[in-house]
Amino acid sequence: MAAPAPDPQPASDPVRGTSPDPGTDPDADSRPDADAPPGPDPLTVPSMSAGPDFVLRPWEMSDLPLIREAAQDPYIPLITTVPSRYSDRAAEEFVRRQWDRAATGAGYPFAIVRSRDRRPVGAIGLWLRDLPEGRASIGYWMVPYGRGQGVTRGALRTVTGWALRDLGIPRLQLFIEPWNTASARIAVDVGYRHEGLLRGWQQVGDERRDMAVYGLLNSDGPVDGRAVASN
């Protein structure tokens, strides 16, 4: 996974990265401000092929089994809003949050789905909080039965190419814990460059953790892979 989505790894361990999960502050004042400017336009989350075997699509209520699996992972709930204690109600709220993020212009949340049986295996999101400064971040996570099949690499390549080419975003970035060598390797394979270490960058559980930052500029050239619209 990649920051916020996130992991040391023997090959059998989850590939994790981390990109901060936006809009999760429970103490944030949500009262409407009559003097506030209009918010960003709603976003339409497309469906895209992520290689021959997987598809990226908007979240559905049928994805609750994926959230149940993710809730049992010791790491995914620490870096996302996946509930650490599963219930159908909490899982439904998670799906609605993904819909809300698109509706409020916060970003594009995708479920990663296996084509042959339509089984969801993970998530990836393109987050636009810093878009006014010309940059966006990507986060992703994968449950155990989706790992080891090249899914993360294909999903990251697809979203990266789409964001740079179709959306014209000048800079994309990933935040990955330094011990997460598998996720770092995937980032480099897709074309991201390791740019440095941010000390105490992100709250993970009860502690502040360092994050390695990986960046890719629109001017760096084409990404190996193309996002293909899927009906």
Summary of the structure (lengths in Angstrom):
residues: 231
radius of gyration: 16.5
end to end distance: 26.9
largest distance: 52.6
contacts: 766
relative contact order: 0.21
helix: 28%
strand: 28%
